[in-house]
Amino acid sequence: MSSIIVKGSNKLEGEISIQGSKNSILPILAATILCKGECVIHSCPKLSDVEVSIKILNYLGCTVEREEDTLIINTNNINRYDIPNDLMREMRSSIVFLGSIISRFKKARLSFPGGCELGPRPIDIHLKSLRQMGIDIIENHGILECEACDGLIATKLSLSFPSVGATENVMLAAVNARGTTIITNCAREPEICDLADYLNKCGAKICGAGEGTIIIEGVKELHGTEHKVIPDRIVASTFMSAVGAVGGDVVLKNVVPHHFESVSSVFKEAGAMLKVKNDSIRIKVPQQLNSISTIRTTPYPGFPTDAQALLMAVMSVSKGTTVFIENIFENRYKHVGELLKLGANINVEGRVAVVKGKKRLSGAFVEAYDLRGSASLLIAGLAADGVTEISDTSYIDRGYENIENMLNSIGGLVKRI
Ligand code: EPZ
């Protein structure tokens, strides 16, 4: 198992191009199951989660070829409607294959998904919604046996929480359902819009993505298409956080600035200087940032839970005290214990974490427990005197394409051993 070594670095300078969005490509890969013919997806990052999705598609009988950052998928010979437990357990978003498999085969068999331990990650909203669409779902011994004997029925659904995955699953189940499906209180993330754009290019009739209500008029069949995935707003937020922690002047290219407006506005408030263009954002941090009184995570367009750990590393070396309130996941402070080993001053009470900033941290051996927590430790290591070793790169490789090369290209001192 490899680990990452990062030396406390001085200012980061230069420019980097941001990879395609992990949380956009994953549901789109599941959606290719609905399309007759070839799908060509551009800007697809090389990530372990993407590899798992490709393994699932191959297991189902689809062909997937990669040419650089383009994937060519053909599902014409798909011949299975089950996903084995070992593949399901490898990542949380495997559950989103349920909507597309059940839509194509009217039956599906898969187990409860795995993924980062961010607290209990139930799928009750997924299952309740799909049952309302006429799908019988029997759960026994951790396996979901699903069948839609009379096909999928369009209906009006209201999600009890704007779950990203549940919204995606319902969209995938509804595009070929008979009639019009209306989803209220749905997720509004940019990745939802990207999935809707992709499906509409394949012949679906979806409107309202990005707002609180999505309307889907069922169509008979979807065809293949060509699509470029949106840039990854959380990866962009990660590099913005790295500059925020150590200072410098970096241009992030291939971004959609308004996709992470809630994050960049925090940096502006903390004293960073931002220059926003339509597909790039320049961040200058001349000296130690000021703290932010309170950071609350909320569904999009609010401050994203995926950036909470990233900002916590930054606020650990800011002037003053920041209060974090994590409202989305129950257990998303696993990085705190490791940040304390680097000398951070953080107190956690339930969903609240109080961070007292200090000038510098000091390098140490730390453990990774989840994807964004690992990125948080990497950012903190950049802002620490001496050397920091982060165990187990498997988490960070789920969401970042060769993060060490990217950081080194702007002056970081990071290597994998
Ligand atoms: C997606 O996860 C993202 N993953 C997560 O990013 C992201 O943190 C999350 O959305 C919130 O934005 C992908 O897109 C692959 P949810 P998802 O369903 O769909 C509860 C990363 O770092 N819930 O919106 O699993 C759930 O427990 C990852 O890239 C239910 O209670 O998130 C959580 O507390 C981490 N029942 C909250 O809702 C359900 O049926 C949000 O979950 C579904 C969810």
Residues whose N, C-alpha, C, O or C-beta is under 5 A from the ligand:
A	BS01	EPZ	N23 S93 P120 R121 P122 I123 D124 I125 H126 F161 P162 S163 V164 G165 A166 T305 D306 I328 F329 E330 L371 R372
